[in-house]
């Protein structure tokens, strides 16, 4: 079923259940009165209590469990506590059209059930791990306290099979977010769900809301698994010894499978500057459904609809358009932008856009083309009678005006104040498809190697992509302002760029971003192609004392 809310129901909503194991109250969670004074992590069961590697450098860097982290969280305040239980478990997932596959999911549906809270609430999520291997949850795009960020071996030990862990943090920023594991390639299974944080003073006026989650799918299809794909990419593309970041190889993983080759060759896109992706997915989904059996969102002609679009894919950029409609972009990665009209959008993995559309009369295709991969996903907007379009429909808007992130300007309410950077960090994006040796500055990931920053600094990150492939780069725990190309700081005086947490860096191009260092701890910076990050394309920003 589609995610659908009336404007009245959306405002003031509490929290939706997540997965089949979710209850309104958290029976195994922490007591909110006791926890308010010490809002750190809570463990249950066979949890690994060994310290994260970060603690080895405790004297030099602020670690996830340090007092500085708790102090910043205390300043965020503690609103009403919204408790849920979340279960990561094996599941049989129905993708529509008679297609059912075994995978892992949050409960028994794909995507996992939406979490919806109000800005200022405290979110307390008790995750029960019923998987055969460790897992975590990362809250993509949120400024969470560092020990709640869900990166195994950096901000927390992974949650062992049979154990539970309570994530608890203040959520002061409204917007469109999502959550997923940060363990191996688990994100490329069914372990993801939207997280919507309502603005209690919402300035937008609209009648209905449609949450749209895009995905690429291969798990369980003819024996395929993400772990087997990673092994094939690492060894079949030149024999590079990959780094799996907490995931074992396909040969020794329960249910790893041995399906057909999923390596994709010849996928190209002018929008992406060349190579579009590495993985040949058999299916592309919108809200967990294949194009031949799409989900349908119903409205009335003339309704003003807020569409929240999330790219939850592992390796696929999506070009998105709604047939017969133009879209007004209102938010990028959760933060408001100056309203800009477009025909189509391009979303890299991890990116989110909110748009407003005024519904026409009839049945309209929301098409998400897997850019460069000669396939697409489909959902329908129905406001009246008429036959539904076919699965292969390609709205003309897909080839119309496409507004890119670097054309957007931050809304004045969230624009980063003008300031000279205190620190500039330059990072080369390196590697190749042939060797599958993706990385930053030709280095393998090491959690003890950090790019230092200090609290209170304005930090400028400059990414130089010297590879022949595009990369969506994601920073944990912060949002940054897009600041044009890297190099001499010639952007002073121009309108502030959009606030985002994930930015596309095209091949043989550069991108600069700037942020204020206001969230102490150890923070992951990585490519959000799940296979690239698992081949070492990640590093750490660390706050020095």
N, C-alpha and C positions, 0 to 999 in steps of 0.2 A: 504494500500500500504506500502511496506517496506521503511525504511529510507535509501536512497542510494545517495552517492555523488561521483563524480569523484575526483581524487586528485586535479586537477586544480580548480574545482568548490569549493572545500572545503577551500583552502587557499584564504584568503582575502575575504571570505564571510562576508556579513554584519550580518543580523539577520533574522531568519525565523519567519513567523507569528505563533502565538500561539492561537489556538481555533478559533471559528467563530467570536468572538468579537475583533480580533486583527487587528490593522491598522499599517501602517508604521509610522504614527505620533500619538502622544498621545494627543487627543483633550482636555481631562480634566486633563492632568498632569500639572506639574509645569513648569515654564519658566526656561530653562537651564541657562541663564545668571544670573538671580536672585538667582537660587538655588545653583550655583557654590560656592557662598560665604557662604552659610548656608545649606549644603547638608543633612539635616535631613529629617524626614518623612513628607509626605503631606497627609492631610485628606480631604475627600469630603463627603458630605451627613451626614447621621445619625451615625457618628462615636462616639464611647465612648471616651471622652476626659479626663476621670479620669486617674490619674497617675497609672502606674503599681506598684504592691506591692514593687518592688525593691526600690522605692524612700523612703520608710519608714526607710531604713537604710543608707540613703544618706551620712551621716557623716562618716561612717566606711568603706563602700564599694563604689567602682566606679559604678554608675548607668548607664543604657544604653544611657541616654541623656546628660551625663556629658561631660565637655570640653576635658577630656583625650581621650574619644572615638573619638571625632571629630578631635583631633590633630593627632592620628594615621591614620585616614582615609585621612587626608590632605597629609601625607607623602607618601601615596600610589599613589598620583597623580590623575589626572582627564583626561582621554582620550576622544575620540569621544563618544558622548552620543547616545546610542542605545535605542530608545523608543518603547515600545509596550503596547498595551492594552490587558488585560487578564480578561476573564469573568468566574467566577465560577457559574455554573448554573445546573439546572436539565436537563437531556438529555436522549434520547433513544439511546443506544449504540448497534451497530451491531458487534457481536463477531464472525461472520461467521457461516456457516453451518445452516443458518436459525434461529440462536439464537439472539434475540434482547431483551435487558433488560433496565428497567428504572433505572437510577443512577444519580450521580452528576459527572460533568466533567468540564474540562477547554475547553469550546466550545462544539463541537458535535462529538468528536472523542476520541479514546482510543489507545495509550496514547495521551495526549495533544500534539499539534504540537511542534516540537523541537525548542528550542531557541539556536541559534548559533552566537557567537560573537568572537572577537579577544582579547587575553590577553592585558590588559591595557585599554580596553573600560570601560566606565561608563554605567551601566545598569540601566534603569529607567522603571519599570514595574508598570503600573496603574492597580490594581486589583479591578474590580467591583464585589461586592458580590450580586448575584441574588439567593442565597440559602435561605432556610427558617430559618437558624440559623447562628451565627457568624462563621467566618473562619479566617485563616491567611495563609501565605506562608513561608515555611522554605526552604532555599537554601542549600541543603544537601552537605556538604563537603567544602563549600566556606568559606574563611576568611573574611566574611563581617563585617562591622561595627555593633556593638552590637545591636543598635536600629533597625536594618534591619533583625534580625535573625528570627523573626516570631514566637516567643513563647509567647502565650497569658498569661497575668498575671505576666510575668517576663521581657520581652523585649518590649512589646507593649500591649495595650488593643486589644482585638479581634475586627475584623471589623464586624460591625453589618449588618444584612440584609438590602439591599438597599443602603449601603454606599460604598465608594471607599477609597483606600489607595495606595499611591505611594511608592514603594520600590525603593530606589536609592542608589547605591553603586559602588565603583570601583571594577573591577574584574581583578586583576593582574596575577592570577595564571591559566595557561592553564591546561586542563584536561577534564575528563568525569565526569559530575555531574548530578544532577537532582533536581527537586523541588516538594514539596508536602505540604499539610497543617500540622500544629502541633496542631490541635484542635480536642480533642476527638479521635475517630477512623475514622475520615474522610479520612485518607490516604487509608483505605481499601475499598473505593469506587473508582471512576474513576478519582480522583483528583491528577494526577501526570503527569510529562512530563520530557524528557531529556533536559539537559543544557550542551552544548558542547562549551568549550572555546578553540579556536585555538591558537596554538603557532606560532607567526609570523616568528620564526626561527626554524621551525619544523625539527628535525634531522632525523626523520623516512622517509623512501622512500616507497611509496605504490601507487597503481593505483586507488583503490576504497575504500570506507568506508561504513560500515554497522553498524548502531546503533540498538542494540537488547535490548529490555526491557522485563524482565520476571515479571510475576504477577500471583497471585492466586485470584480466583474470586468466590464470592457468592452473591453479592448485587443484589437484585431483583429476584433471583432464588427461585421460590416457596415461595415467600414472605419473604425470608431471608434479613436481613440487618446486617451490622457490629455492630450496637448498640444493636440489639437483641442478637447477639452472645456474646457480652461482658456481658450483663445481665445474660445470661445462664451460662457463665463461672464463674462469680462472685458468683452467688447464687446456681447454680446446682452442684458446685464442693466443697461444704462445707459451703456455706453461708457467706463467707467473705464479709464485707461491702467494696465495691471497691471505688476507687477514679477515677472519669471519666475525670478529667482535661479539663473541659469545655464542656462536653457532657452530656445531660440528658439521663435518662433511656429510654428504647425502648417503654415503655407504654405511655409516654407523648411526644414522638417525632413525628412530622409529617412524615408520610410515613415509620414508623419504621418497620412495618411488623411483622408477627408471623409465620415464616416458620418452617420447621422441625429442629430437633436437629442437630447442627453442631459441637458438641463436638467430638473430635477424641481421641480414645483410642487404644493403641496397636501399634502406629507408632514408630518403632525403627530403629536406624541406628548405625552401628559400627563406621562410620566416625564421627558421632556426639556424640559418647559415651553413647548412650542409647536413651532416649525419643526424638523423632524427632520434634514433634509439638503438638499443642492443637486443631487445627481447621480442620475440614473435609470439604475442598472446593470441590464443584462439578466440577469446571473447572480450568485449568491451561493454561496460555496464553503466547505467544510471540508476541510482538507488537500488542496486543489487539485481537489476533485470536486464536481460539481453534485448537486443533491438527488435527481434521478431515477436516479443511478448512484453511490450514496454509498460511501465507504470504510467498512470494518467492522473493529472492534476485537474480538478474541476473548479470553474469560476463562472462568473456572469460577464457578459459583454460590458465593457467599460470599467470593470474592476481594475484598481491599481494594485499590482502585485509586486511584492519585494521578493526577489529570487536570490537566495544565498547559494553560491556555487563553490564547491570544494573539490579540488583535484586530489583524491586519495590514492592515485595510481603509484605503481612502483617504478615504471620506466617510461611512461607515456605522457607526452604533452597533448592537451586537447584544445582544438579550436571549436568554439561554441557559438551557436546562433539560434534564435527563436524565429521560425518562419513567419513572415508577415508582420514582424514587429522590429522596431528599433529599441535599444536598451539604453537606459541612463545609468552610468556607473556612479555609485554613491559611496562605496567603500572598497578599499584594497587591503587584504590581509587584516580585516577587522577594524581598520581606522578610516574615518571619513575623508573623502577627497572632494575637491570642487566638482560639481556635477558635470559630467561629460557624456555626450551621446555617441553611441557607436552601433555598428551593425553586428560586430563579432568580437569575441575575446579570445586570447590565447593564454592558457593556464599551464604553467609548469607544475611538476609534482610539489605538493605542499602549499601552492598558492590558493587564495580565495578572493572572490569578487562578489560584492552585492550590487544588484542592478534593480531598477524600477522599470516595469513595463505596464502599459495600459492595454488590457486584453481586448482583442477584436472578437468578432462573432464567428464561431466555427470550431474546427479542430486543427491545431497547429503543432508542427514538429519542433521539439527542442533537440537539436542534433549536436552531438559532440564528436567531431572527427578526430580520430587518433592521428595526429599530425604526422604526415610522412609514412604512415603505415597502411594506407589503403583500406581502412575499415572505420566504423563509427559506432557510437552508442546512440540510443534514442529514448526520449520520453515524450509524452503528449500533454498539451494544454487543450482542454475541451471546455468551450463555453456555449456550445450549441450543437445542433445536429450535423450530420454529414459523416462520410466515411473517413476512417483514419488513414493517414499516409502510410506508404510501405516502409519497411525497415531500411531500405536503401535511399530514402528521400534525402536530397541535398538542397536545403533552402538557399536561395540566391544571396541571402544576407551573409552567408559564409565567405563569399568573395567580395563583399562590400567593404566599407570602412572598418578597419581594425585598430582600435586605440591600444597602444602598448603602455606598459607601466611607466616608462620614462616620459611619457607625454602627460601624465597625471600630475596634479598639484595638490598638496595637502590642504585640507580644510583649515581655515585660520585657527579653529579651536584646538588643533593638534599639531600645527606646524612647528617644526624644530626651530627654536630661536637662533638668530644669526650669531655665530661665534666662531672664532678661529680655532682649529683643532689643537689640542694639547699634545696629541700623539697620532702619528700616522703609521699604520701597519700595512706593509705591502706583501701580498701573497700571490704566488704564481699557481695557476691551475695546470697540472701536468699529467702526462700519461697518454695512452693510445688504446684504441680498440684492439689492435693486433696483439699487444702484450697484456692488455687489461691490467695495467699498472697505474691506475688512477691515483692521484694524490695531490697534496699541496707541497710545492717546492721540492718535488722529487723525493719526498720523505714518507716513510711508513708511519702510520698513526702510533703515537706513544702518549698515553694519558699523563705522563710525567713531564712532557715537553709542552710548555705553554707560551702563548704570546701575552706578555704582561700588560695589564692596564691598572689604573688606580681609580678608586672611587672619586667622583666629582669631575673627572676628565671628560672633555669632548674628544671622542675617538673617531678617527677617519680610517676606514678599511678600503684598500685599493686592491681589486682583483684583476689580475692579468691572465686571461685565458690563452695559453700558448698551445692548446690542444686543437684538434680538428672537430670537436664536438661541443655542443652547448651543455651548460650545467646550471641547475637551479640551486643556489647557495642559500642555506638557512642558518640563521643565528638563533641560538636558544636564549630565553630569558630577557630579551630586549626587542624593541623595534628600532629600525634605523630609517633615516631619510635618504631617498635616492638623491645622489649628488652628481650625476652625469658621469663622464668618463674619468678614468684615473689620470694622474699626471698633475701638471700645474693647476692650482686651485682657481680655475677661471669661472667658477659658478657663483661667486659672490655677487649679490645684487639680483640674481634671478629669483623667480618665485620658488619657495621651498618645495622640494620634491615630495612625492607621496611617501607616507610612513608605511613601512612593510617589514616583514621578517624573513621573506624569501625573495630572492632576486635572480632573474635569468641573466647569465653571462654567456654571450655568444662566442663562438670560436674566433680566435685571433682578434678579440675585442677586449675592452676593459670596462669595468664598472667601479665607481666609487660610492660608498655609503658612509653616513655619519650617524653616531648615536651618543647619548650621554650615559656614562658609566655610573648607573644608579642602582644596580642590583648585584651585590657582592657574591662571590663564589667562583666556581669553576664551570665554564659554559662551553658546550659543544658548538663548533662551527663546521658545517659539512655540506656536501652535495646531497640533495634530497632524492637523487636516483639511488634506490636502496642497494643496488648492486655496485654502484660506484663507491658509496660510503663503505661498504663491506670489503672493498678492494683498497682501502686506506685513504679515501678522499675525505678526511676529517681531521680536525685539530682542535685545540682547546684555547680559549681566552681565559686567563687567570687573573684575578684581582690580587695585587700585591698589598701587603699591609702598609 
